[in-house]
Amino acid sequence: MTNRNAARDGIIRVEVFLGGAPSLEPKIAEGLLEFGLHQPRWRFSMRGPDFRYTRGWLQSQSVSGVLVLIDDKGMARTLNAAGIPWVHLLPWRSVRQPCINVDDRMIGRLGAEFFLGKGFLRCAFCGVGTPWSDQRKMGFRARLKEAGRDCEMIDIPFSKDRDWGLASCSFRRLRKWVSGLDRGTAVMAAHDALANRVVDLCVQAGLRVPQDCAVLGVGNHELLCRLSPVPISSIDTDVPKAAVRAAEMLATMIGGGVPLAIPLIPPQGVVERRSTEILVYGDDLVGRVVAHIREHAGEKIAVGDLLNIFPVSRRTLTRRFAAFVGHSPTAEIRQARLRQARQLLASSRLSVTEIAAACGYADLPHMNRAFQKVYGDSPGVLRAKRLT
């Protein structure tokens, strides 16, 4: 049975309630535009936090469905009373309503993995005290713990009535925390707006970014990242894909079906900018070797090649890698190849066989085994998951 509020003209009218999250609007619009290219009968109307729905208005406008970004119990009651199908986009906590969300814990783990790959020994997480921020913090801390590292943590609550900015007391607390950071600390902020503030305060305190303090945000919001005093590296949470999946779920509900639960949307990766463009190791030789490995990952290099370039014995190099990187030179070569291969899978149209050759693997079966061991899936399966 199809939705009784569908218009007689066949147009599917969908309301999108964004609430107080202006930074997410472009990302959500991008995803809905992609969905709309294949669904010409769908029409989306974006609504801000001042808009209030009523049961009569929804029915008089022949609204077919609603996508809701923020928690609002009053709105939920209105939509349910009107019999309007709706999907909760990026809920802060567990909800009964059909919903779609990003994988916040995986986002935190990715941030920690990125810092570990840079060689940072001191890491910190700056959160905002919300459930999604806490999940990112937990993922960040767990990955560092696996690597034998600890991290400093702080929560700086934001104010919704200030467009998710900082109240004066929160700003003073953040400034005090930033000024007390040890030199060489890598800070992951729960979202780009907070990362922007951290960078600004670092500059005011005379801390060089990234030499004295590297900063990583979340969301990859272009304006916040690029207009920062130092352009900010950020984790792309793939919100456009979440919007597409939410629209697909809503389409099922409008058609009278029961939507299937959709797995959490994994982050796409780190978009690096100047705020983290540095390799930091407590050993200059190790840093130079790591940089060489990453630059030449696709050239089938081996540890023996490194010994011909750098004045060090195999035993000494292995010992210094264990002390300052946490794994062997061979493991660093493997990780560099995997990292390059994953980037090519996501950003190029090369076949998996071509990618295997470009990343220094003897053949495709060798790359398949490496991916299976680390990621649990073959390169082809991972590429297919990203596209679906």
SVG drawing of the C-alpha trace seen along z (x, -y; Angstrom):
<svg xmlns="http://www.w3.org/2000/svg" viewBox="-5 -36 81 51">
<polyline fill="none" stroke="black" stroke-width="0.4" points="0.0,0.0 1.5,-3.3 1.5,-6.5 -1.9,-8.0 -0.4,-11.5 1.3,-11.1 0.2,-13.7 -2.2,-12.9 0.3,-14.4 2.7,-11.6 5.3,-14.0 6.9,-12.7 7.2,-15.8 9.8,-15.3 10.4,-17.7 14.0,-17.9 14.2,-19.3 17.8,-20.4 17.2,-22.0 20.3,-23.8 23.0,-22.1 23.9,-24.6 27.3,-23.0 25.7,-19.7 23.3,-21.3 25.7,-21.3 26.6,-17.7 23.0,-16.5 22.0,-18.5 24.9,-16.9 23.6,-13.4 19.9,-14.3 21.0,-15.8 22.7,-12.6 19.6,-10.6 17.3,-13.0 19.3,-12.5 17.8,-9.0 14.4,-9.9 13.0,-12.8 9.6,-12.7 11.1,-13.5 11.1,-17.1 13.0,-18.2 12.2,-21.2 14.8,-22.2 13.5,-23.6 15.5,-25.4 15.1,-25.4 12.3,-28.1 9.9,-26.1 7.1,-24.2 5.1,-21.4 1.4,-20.8 -0.6,-17.8 -3.0,-19.9 -0.2,-21.6 1.5,-18.3 -1.7,-16.8 -2.7,-19.9 0.7,-20.0 0.5,-16.4 3.8,-15.7 4.9,-12.1 7.7,-11.8 10.1,-13.6 13.9,-13.4 14.7,-14.7 18.2,-15.7 17.8,-16.5 16.0,-15.1 12.6,-16.7 10.0,-14.8 7.3,-17.3 8.0,-16.8 8.0,-13.1 4.5,-13.2 3.3,-15.4 4.6,-13.2 3.3,-10.0 -0.1,-11.6 -0.2,-12.7 0.7,-9.2 3.7,-10.6 6.7,-8.2 9.9,-9.7 13.5,-8.8 15.9,-10.1 19.1,-11.3 22.3,-11.1 20.5,-10.7 22.5,-11.5 21.5,-8.3 19.6,-5.1 16.1,-5.6 13.2,-3.4 12.4,-5.3 14.1,-4.1 17.4,-5.9 20.7,-6.2 24.0,-7.1 27.7,-7.4 30.1,-5.1 31.4,-7.5 33.6,-4.9 35.3,-4.0 35.8,-7.8 37.7,-8.0 39.8,-4.9 40.6,-6.3 41.9,-9.5 44.1,-7.6 45.4,-5.4 46.3,-8.5 48.3,-10.0 50.0,-6.7 51.0,-6.6 52.5,-10.1 54.6,-8.9 53.1,-11.1 53.9,-10.0 51.6,-12.4 47.9,-12.5 44.8,-14.3 41.1,-14.3 38.9,-17.4 35.2,-16.5 32.0,-18.3 30.3,-15.9 27.6,-14.6 26.9,-10.8 28.4,-11.0 31.4,-12.8 31.9,-10.2 31.8,-7.4 34.5,-9.1 36.5,-9.6 36.1,-5.9 37.3,-4.8 40.2,-7.1 41.3,-6.0 40.8,-2.3 43.0,-2.4 45.8,-4.2 45.6,-1.7 46.0,1.1 49.3,-0.6 50.4,-1.0 49.8,-4.8 47.8,-6.9 46.0,-10.2 44.8,-13.3 41.0,-14.1 38.8,-17.0 35.2,-17.9 34.2,-21.5 30.4,-21.7 29.0,-23.8 25.9,-26.0 23.1,-25.1 21.7,-28.6 25.0,-30.0 25.0,-27.9 26.9,-25.2 29.6,-27.7 31.3,-28.1 29.9,-30.1 32.5,-32.5 33.1,-30.1 33.8,-27.2 36.1,-29.3 38.2,-30.3 38.4,-26.7 39.5,-25.6 42.1,-28.4 43.6,-27.3 43.7,-23.7 45.4,-24.5 48.0,-26.7 48.9,-23.9 49.5,-21.3 53.0,-19.8 54.8,-20.7 54.5,-17.9 50.9,-16.9 48.5,-15.8 44.9,-16.9 41.8,-15.3 38.7,-17.5 35.2,-16.0 34.2,-18.2 35.6,-20.8 34.1,-23.8 36.0,-22.9 39.2,-22.1 39.0,-25.6 38.9,-27.1 41.8,-24.9 44.0,-26.1 43.0,-29.7 44.0,-29.4 47.3,-27.7 48.2,-30.6 47.2,-33.1 49.4,-31.2 52.4,-31.2 52.2,-27.5 53.2,-26.5 50.7,-24.2 51.6,-21.4 55.2,-21.6 54.2,-22.3 50.6,-21.1 48.9,-19.1 45.2,-19.3 42.6,-17.0 38.9,-17.7 35.9,-15.7 33.4,-16.4 35.6,-17.9 33.5,-21.1 35.2,-23.1 34.8,-26.6 35.7,-25.7 38.8,-23.8 40.1,-26.0 39.4,-29.4 41.2,-28.4 44.5,-30.3 46.1,-27.0 44.0,-24.8 42.7,-21.9 43.0,-18.2 39.7,-16.4 38.0,-13.1 35.4,-12.8 32.4,-11.1 30.6,-10.6 27.4,-12.4 26.3,-12.6 26.1,-8.8 24.2,-8.8 21.6,-11.2 21.3,-8.9 20.7,-5.8 18.1,-7.8 16.3,-8.7 16.3,-5.1 14.9,-4.0 12.2,-6.7 11.3,-5.5 10.7,-2.0 8.4,-3.4 6.5,-5.7 5.9,-2.6 4.4,-0.8 7.3,1.4 9.3,2.0 12.9,0.6 15.8,2.9 18.3,1.8 21.3,0.2 24.8,0.6 26.6,-2.4 28.2,-4.5 32.0,-4.2 34.2,-7.3 35.8,-7.8 39.2,-8.7 41.4,-11.7 41.5,-14.7 44.9,-16.0 45.8,-19.7 48.5,-21.8 47.5,-21.3 48.9,-17.7 51.5,-17.8 54.4,-16.5 56.1,-13.3 57.1,-13.2 59.4,-10.5 61.8,-10.7 64.6,-9.5 65.6,-11.5 66.9,-8.5 63.6,-6.6 61.6,-9.6 63.7,-9.7 63.3,-6.0 59.5,-6.1 59.2,-9.1 61.2,-7.1 59.1,-4.0 55.9,-6.0 57.2,-7.9 58.3,-4.7 55.7,-2.2 54.8,-1.2 58.4,-0.3 58.6,3.2 61.1,2.0 62.4,4.3 64.4,3.8 67.6,4.6 67.0,1.6 66.7,-0.6 70.1,0.6 71.7,-0.4 70.4,-3.9 70.7,-4.7 73.9,-4.1 72.5,-1.6 72.5,2.2 69.4,4.3 69.5,5.1 69.8,1.4 67.1,0.3 64.7,2.9 65.5,2.0 65.0,-1.7 61.7,-1.1 60.4,1.0 61.3,-1.9 59.9,-4.8 57.3,-3.4 56.1,-0.3 56.6,2.1 59.3,3.4 60.5,1.8 58.9,4.7 55.5,4.0 55.9,0.3 56.4,1.3 53.3,3.5 51.2,0.8 52.4,-1.8 51.4,0.5 48.0,1.2 47.4,-2.5 48.3,-3.4 46.1,-0.6 43.1,-1.7 43.5,-5.3 43.6,-4.1 40.5,-1.9 38.6,-4.9 39.8,-7.6 40.8,-5.9 39.2,-3.9 42.1,-1.5 41.3,2.2 42.3,4.1 45.0,5.9 46.4,2.6 46.3,1.3 48.2,4.4 51.0,3.6 51.0,-0.1 51.5,0.7 54.4,3.0 52.6,6.4 53.9,9.4 50.4,10.1 46.8,9.7 46.6,12.9 49.3,11.3 47.3,8.1 44.1,10.1 45.8,12.0 47.2,8.8 43.8,7.1 42.0,10.2 44.4,10.4 44.1,6.8 40.6,5.8 38.8,9.1 37.7,8.5 39.3,8.6 40.1,5.2 37.2,5.9 34.7,6.4 35.9,3.3 35.5,1.2 32.0,2.6 31.0,1.7 32.2,-1.8 30.1,-2.2 27.0,-0.7"/>
</svg>
